[in-house]
Amino acid sequence: MLEIQNITFRIGGRTLFDNASAHIAAGYRVGVVGRNGTGKTTLLKLILGEHELDGGGIHVQANCSVGVVAQEAPGGDQTPLMAVLAADTERAALLAEADMAEDPVRIGDIHTRLVDLDAHQAPARAAAILAGLGFDNEAQHRPLKTFSGGWRMRVALATVLFLKPDLLLLDEPTNHLDLESALWLERHLQTYPATLIAVSHDRNLLTHTADHILHLDQKRLEMFAGGYDVFERTRLARLAQTEALRKRQEADRKRIQSFVDRFRAKATKARQAQSRLKLLERMAPIATIADPSGVVFRFPTPTPASSPLVRLDGVAAAYAPDRVVLTDLHLSVFARDRIALLGTNGNGKTTLARLLSGKLQPHSGQIFRSSKVRIGYFAQDQLDRLDPSLTSLAQLGHYLEDASPTAVRGWLGRFGLGQEKVEIPIAALSGGEKTRLALAISALSNPNLLILDEPTNHLDMDARKALIEALTGYAGAIVLISHDRHLVAATADQLWLVAGGTAAAFWGDLDDYQNQLTESRRASKSRKNPEKKDRKEERKSRAMTRQKLAPIRDRVSQAEARLTALTEEKGSIDAALSDPSTYKDAPERIGELTKRQQILEREIAKAEDDWLDATTALEHALEEDQ
């Protein structure tokens, strides 16, 4: 399908690819990963032929259709449905010709081709894709010019998904999506019938969608079989092995150097010393392995405050008297709460975040705040508020007028902005670096309540991991809006659902919420606005379902945890038995390790059976409940 052969590419005096190669077979679903700035998006552009290579070649299979999301968002008086259908130019041309054709033979050929294209099912398929990306029936028939840029980019994504090209190229496809649409896209791409290459920092998307990971590192490309979780385990194991080899070589170098230093001046040992010196010179050094993430976030220790930090009593939110967005809000945020807001875009998640932060005053009702509450607010448009002509040092200096340059640098360092970045214009920073600067500004008050609205849009995988670790260790309360399911699952222990013009606690986890979304999409449109009694019965039914499934889910989790632990232990033993130093330094352990390896093989086989039985039981229970 696609051959990348020994490519070299330079841009702006910097080499992004140096003799890099990869083979992508037909039907592969490939996730492209690597740190920000390594050239992931550039790779897609090279495949499309938008840049000229300095060396090597990229060869796409003949007669292969290639699809990519248009950079320009569609607009005008066209509706989303019209725009998606119009993208299939052959279908549109045939339908137009069918209305005008008079030759019976030609009319027959047209209709035969329309059947081959499944043209009559196209409107239903286009509508289903748009619905999955968040467009209800009314929105699908509104002019595109009435939508924001983010929503129009969803139409561009829907268009390329509708076309089903032989080779689909996606660059951060979840960036303009909410969690609900990201979940739909994940399921949709799992069954994509052709070849897919996706640049993404969405861990869940890569884990559940990709069957191969293409890692861009050190100007080279390396393919790994499996999803992102498998890739990460493999990479970390390799890094650990390389670091062990480096340490062993360093010990050898010290031993040889010690011999040379001791005996170089002695006539009887001079020749041996000279020989060892040459050996030392021939030893190619193994590079030190740096921290794989390279990014650290450290939020400050929050200022203590009495709970609740914020309480909403009967609050309504509006941007104008005739634009009431939320009503009947009875919510409280306590110290150490970890809350994620669920709900499709447009339902009011950002509005609720602005209410809690004090950026929006209530239309009615009352908001009570602790006298010592300090709020750090990261808004979706936070990056747009940065002055691109200033340096990070100068930008932060506006907020820390009395702080020394050293203190300002130290604060920026807490959010992964090193010395080499703080004195260049913000315009020259990457999106991820601008996000780190915005997070640094949001945390200046030592907040005891962090409100984060889509903080990961421009962060790469390593930076997202660092953010999760920082939020996990943060001692204050968190209110989070994010389409990154992994971030939500790792940091939130409460879910609030913003839907139907209000917000309330959601009594379940993300799996329950995903199941609810699936059920609601299957349900008839007449159930979009159920009566309160119906909603109460639905909540009761869902609670009973969760209670029924809880023991089975626990059984699956326990089986999975045991299988993981056994596999990791066996991996350690396999590594020890394959390491020559084990036989040299601890030969007495060989028998013990071999015996334990055999025991583990039997236990892993049994654990796999237990896990399979548990997952099968869960699948059957879910099917019976549907």
N, C-alpha and C positions, 0 to 999 in steps of 0.2 A: 504493500500500500504506500509506504513512505520510507525512503532511504535518505538519511543524513550522513554524508560521507566526508570525513576529514575537513569539516568547514572551519574557516578562519574568518573572523569579522571584527573590524575595528571601527569605532565611532568616537569622534571628539578626542582623538589621541589616546583612547583607551581600548584595549583588546578585551572583547567580551567572550569570544570563542577562539580557541586555539587548537586546531586539529581535532575537533570534536565530532563524534559519530554516534549514530543511533539507528536502530531498525524498528519500525512500527508496522506490525502485520495488520492485515485487514481484520476488523472486528475488535481490535484492542480498544479499551477505554483507558486512556492514559492521563494521569494527573501530573502536571509539571510543577515542581517545587524548587525552591532555592531562595536565598536571602534577597531582600529588596536590592535592586540595582545590578543583579547578576546577569540579566538579559532574558528573562522569561517572556515578556511581551515582545521583545525584539525577535526571539525565536519564531513566534507566530508570524511576525511580519516577514521574516526571511522565507518561511514556508509559502507565504502568499506572493513572494517575489517583489515585495515593496522596497527591499534594500538589495544592493549588489554585494555579493560575497567577495572577500579578498582572497579566498582560496577554498578548494573543495566544491562540493555540489549538493543540492537537495533535489531529489527526484520523486515526483508524485506519480502514482500509477496512471497510465493513459486512460482517458475518458472518465476520469474520476471527478465528480462534482465536489467542490469545496465550498463550505458555508461558514460565514463569519458574521457576528453581530455588527450591523452598520454603526459607524462612529457617529453619524448624524442622526439624532432622534427624529422620527417622522412627525409631521405636524399638518396644519391646514384643516380643511373642512372634512377630510376623510375621517371615518370612524375607525376605531381599532380593528373591528372585524373586516371592514373594507380593505384596510391597509394590509392585513395578513393575507387575505385571499388574493389581492392584487400581486403579491410577491410571486405567485405561481404564474409566470407570464405565459407559459404554454397553455395552461388551462384557460386563462383569460382570453387568449387569442382564439382558441378553438370555440369557446362559447360565443364570442363575437362573430366568428365566421359562420357558426351554425345558424345564427339568426339571419344571415345574408345569403347563404349558399342556396343554389337552385339545382345544381347537378346532383341527381340521386346517388350516384356512385360516391361523389365527394362527401355528401351528407352522411352516407354510411360509414365512410372512413373516419369522419370526424367523431361520430358517436362511438365507434369502436375504440378509438384512441381515448375518448373521455372515460369509457368504461375501464380501460387499462389504467388510467390515472386515478380511478376511484373518485372522479370529479364531483359526483353528486353527493358524496359523503364529506367533501371538503369543508362546507360551512359548519357542519357539526363538529368536525375535528378541530377547526380553527377556534370555534367557540369554546371547546373543552380546554384547549391550551390557554386561551385568554383567561378562562375562569380559574384555572390552576395558578395563574400568575396574579390573581387578585381582582380581575375585572368581572363584576357581576353583569347581569343581562342589560341593565340600564347603561352601565359604563361602556359596554361594548358598542353601543349605538350613539355615543356622544362624540362630537367633533374632537379630533386630537388636539386642536388648539386650546381646548379648555383644560388640558391636563398639564401637570408640572413636567419638568424635564425628566425626573426620575421615572414617572409613570410612562412617559413616551419611550424611554429606553426599555421598559418592559415589553412594549409593543415590538420594538426592534428584536428583542430576544425571542418573543413569540413567533415572529416572522421566520427566523432561521430554523427554529424547532419545527415549524409547520412544513418547511421545505424538505426536511430529512435528507440533507446532503450525504454523499458517500463518506466525506471527511468533514466533520464538524469541529471547528476551532472556537473555543470559548475562553475569554479573558476576564477573570473575576466575575462570573455570571451571577453571583448572589449579592453583589455590591448594592444594587438598587432594590433588593427584595427585602420583605419582612420575613420573620421566622416562618410564618405559615406558607408563604410562596416558596421559600428556600426548601422546606420539607417536601412540597409538591415537586419541585425541580429535581430534588435528589431521587425521588421515586421514579420520575419520568426518565431520567438518564440511566437508571439501572437497567432499563430494558431498551436502550437506544439500539436500533437494529443495524447500525453501521459503525464506522470508526470515529472515536471521539478523542480529542486532545484538549484538556482543560487546564488553564493556569488558574490556580485557586489557592487561597489561604484558609479556606473553610475545611477544617479537619474532618467533620462529619461527612461532607460531600465527597471528599477524597477517599475516606475509609469505606463508605458504603457504595460508591459509584465506580471508582477506578479499580481495574484489575491489574494495572501496572503503574509504577511511579517512575517518572523520568526526572532524575536529580541533576540540577545544574550547579556545579561547584568547581572552583579552581579552573574555570574556563573550559571545562569538559562536561560531557553528558554521560550519565550512567543509568541504565534501566534496571529496575527492581520489579520482580513479580509480586503481585499482591497489592492490597490497599495501603493507605498511609500508615496505619498502626504497624503493619508488618515491616514496612520500610524503616520506620523509626527504630524499631527493635533491632533490625539488622544493622542499621547505621551506628547505633550506640554500641553494639557489640563489637563492630569493626574498629570504632574509635578506641574502645577499651583495649582491644588486642594491640593496636598500633602503639598506644601509650605504654603498654607493658613491654613491647619490643624496644621502644625508645629508652625506657629506664634500664633495661638489660644492657643495651648497647652503651649507655652512659657509664654503667658500672664497669664494663669491659674497657672502655676508654681510660677511665681513671686508673684501673689496675695496670694497663700497659704503660700509661704515662708515668706511673709511680716507678715501674721497673726501669724505664728509660732514665728518669731523673736520678735514680740510685746508682746505676751502673754505667752511665755513659762515659764517665771519666776513668773507669777502671779498664786497664788494657785487656784483662782476661775476659771481660764481659762486653767490650766495646762493640764487637761484631753483632752479638745478640741484641744489644740495645739499638744499634742502627737498624737491624732487621725489624724489630718491633716498632720503631719509629716510622718506617715505611708502611708497615701494616696499619698503623694509626692513620696515616695520610690517606690510605686507600679506603678506609671505612667511610662510606657515604652516610652523612648524618640523617637520622630520621627526625623529621620536623616535630616540634612540640605541638601537641594537640591542644588547642585552646578550648575553652568552654564552648560546646556546640551552639549554644544560643547566642552568646556574645552580647546579650541585652539583659539589663536588670532594671526593674522598677521597684522603688521603695517609697511607699506612701508614708507620710509622717504619722507619728503617734497622735491619735485624735484627742481633742480637749474633752474631758468628762462633762456630761450633761445629764439632767434628769429625764426619765422616760415618761410618756412618749416624747420623742423628739418633735414630731409633727402629728397633729390630729385634725381630721376633716370631719365636720359635723354638718350633714345635710348640704354639702357644697355643690354648687352648679358652676360650670365654666363656660364662658362665651367670649367670642372676639368682637361681637356686636350684639345689640339687643335681639336681633333676629337670627343670630348665628350661635345658638346654644349648642355646645358640643357634648358636654357631660352634665348629668344631673344626679341627685340623690347619692352623693358620695359620702360614705361613712367608713373612714379608713384611718388607721394609726400606724406610724412607723416608730418602732422601739429601738433602743440601743442594741447593736449587734444583729438586727434583722438583716437578712439577705433576700431581697425581693426582686423577682424578674417580672416585667410586665409583658403579658401576652396579648395578642389581638392583631388583626390585619391592619395594614397602613390605612390611615384615614379614620380609624375608630376613636382616636384620642389619646394614644399612649404618650406622645410628646406633650400634649396639652396637660395631661395629669402630671408629667414630670415638671413642667413649668409651674404648675400650681404648687407642688411640693417645694420647689426651689424658691418660690416667692417672685419669680419672673412674671407671673400672671396672677392678677388679683381675682378673687372669686366673684362671680356674677351674683350669687346669693349664698347664704349659709355662712359658716364661720370656720376659720383656720386658726388653730392654736399651736404655737411653737414654744418649745422650751426656751427659757431666757438665755441659756448658754449654747443653744444649738448653732453650729457652724456648718454651712452647706458648701460643698464643692460640686459645681455643676459643669458637666461636659456636654455641650449641645452639638447637634448634628452639623450645624453651620459654624462650629468653633474655628475651624481652619480658615474660613473666609474672613474672620475677624483679625487675623494676624496681618501685620504690616509687612508686605514682601520686601520692602526696601531696607528694613532693619535687620540686624543680626539677632540671633536668639538671646545673646547677652543684653543687647539694648532693649529688646522687647520685654524681657523679664525685669529689666532695670526700671521700667515705668511703674511696675507694681511694687518693687522693693527699693524705693527711693533711698532709704537710709542704709541699705545693705552694701557691704564692700563687694568689689568685683569677685573676690575669692569666694565669698558666701553665695553669690549668684551662680558662679560656676559650679559650686558644690551642689546647689539645688538642681541645676540642669543635669548634673551627673547622676542624681537619684533616678532620673527618667531616661537613662541611656544615651544622653547627649554628651559625648566626650569633648576633649579640648579642641580636636580638629574640626568640630562642627559648630561651636558656639560663636565663632567670629566670622562666619560666612553669611551672606544675605539669606533670609528665610526663603526667598524665591528660588535659591539654588538647592534647598533641602528636598529630600524625597517626601512623598506623602506620609510615609511611616514616621519620618523624623519630625515632620510638622505635627503629627498626632501626639508624639511624645512631648513636644513643646506645649501643646494645648493642655495635655494632662498635667504637666508641671504647673501651669498657670492655675488650673482648676483646684489644685491641692494646696495653694499658697496659704490658706487660712487655717491649716491644720484641722480640716473638717472632721466632724464626727458623723456626718451624713454625706456620702458620695452619691450623686445622681449622674449616671452615665448613659447618654443616649447615643447608641451605635459608636462605641469607642474603638472598634477594631477595623473599620472599613479600609484603612490604608496600612495596617500592620501585617507583617509577614508572619509565618508560622511560629518562628522562634520568639518574636516579640509578643505574640498572643499568649504563648506559653508563659513568658515572663510576667505578663499582665495577670494571668490566672493565679500564678504563685503569689504575686503581690496582693491581690484582692483576697486570696485565701488567708493570708497572714495579717490582713488589715483588721484593726480592732474596733472600727466603727460600723455604722449601718450602711447598707448599699441598696440603692434602687437602680435596676439595670434594664435597659432596652437593648436588645441585640438580636440579629438574625443568626448569630453564631451559636448553634445548639450546644456545641462542646463547652463554650464559655458559660452559657446559662446553666448547664448541668453541673459544671464544676464549681460554680460560685454561689448559686442561689439555693435556698432551702424553702422558699415560699414563692408561690406563683399567684399573681393577680391577673384576672382576665378583664380586659377592657373591651366591651362589646355591648351593643344594644343601647348606647347612650349612657352607660354607667360603668362602674368597675367594682369588682368584688373578688374575694379570695377564691382561687380554683383549688378544689380539694383533690389533688392527684399529682402525678408527675408528668414529665414531658411525653412519655410514652402514652399515658392516658389522654393527654391533650392531642397528640397526633392521631390516636384512634378516634377521638371525638371529631376531629376535622374530617377524617375519612368518612365517618358515618354521616356527617352533615352534608358532605358533597353528594353522597348517595341518596340522601333524603329528598323528597319533593320540595320544590320551591315554595309550596304553600306553607311549609313549616318554618319559614324564615323568621316569622314573628309569632311564636307560640304564646298562648295565654300564660299568666303566671302559674296557674295550676299545672299546666303541661310542663313548664320548665322545672317545677318542683318535683314532678314525677320523674322527669328525665334525670335530674340530679340524684334522686333516690336510687333509680335504676343503675346509674353509673357507679354510685357508692357501693351498691350490692355486688356489682361486677368486680370492682377493685378488691372488695373483701374476699370474694370467691377466688380470685386469681392470685392474691397475695402469697399464699403458701407455695403455689407452683412457681411463681416468680422467684421466691426465696430459694427454692430448690435449684432452679436454673443458675442463680447467682452463686450459690455455694458450690455447685458442680463446676462452674466456670472458674471460680477462684482456686479450687483444688487442682484442676487441670493446669491452670497457669503456673501455680507454685511448683507442681511436679515437673512441668516442662522446663521451667527456669533452672531447677536444681539439676536436672539431667544435662542441660546445656552447659552448666558449670563443670560437671564431671567430665563431659565429653571434651571440653576445652582443656581440662587438666590432663586427661589421658592422651591428648594429641600434642601436648607441650613436652618437648624433649627434656626440659629442666626437671620435670616430675620424676623421670626415670633416673636422672643424675642425682638430684638433691634429696629425694624422698622415695627410694625404691620400695621401702616397706609399706607404702600406701597403695601400691598398684593393686594388690589383691583386694584390699578393702574397697577401693574405688570401683574396680570391675564388678565386684559382688553387688555394690549399691546400684551400679548402672543397670544390671540385670533386673534387680528388684523394681527399680523405677520404670523400666520398660513395661513390666507387667502391670504396675499400678497405673501408668498412663493409659494403657489399653482399657483397663477397667473404668478409669475416670472418663475417658472418651465415651464409653458406652453409657455411663451414668448421665453425662451431659446430653447425649443424644436422646436418651429416654425422657429427660426432663424437658428439653426443648420440644420434643414431639408432643408430650402431654400438654404443654402450654399452647402449642398450635391447635390441638384438638379442642381445648377449652375455649380458645378465642373463636374458633369456627362455630362451636355450639352456641356461643353467646350472640353471634351475629344474626 
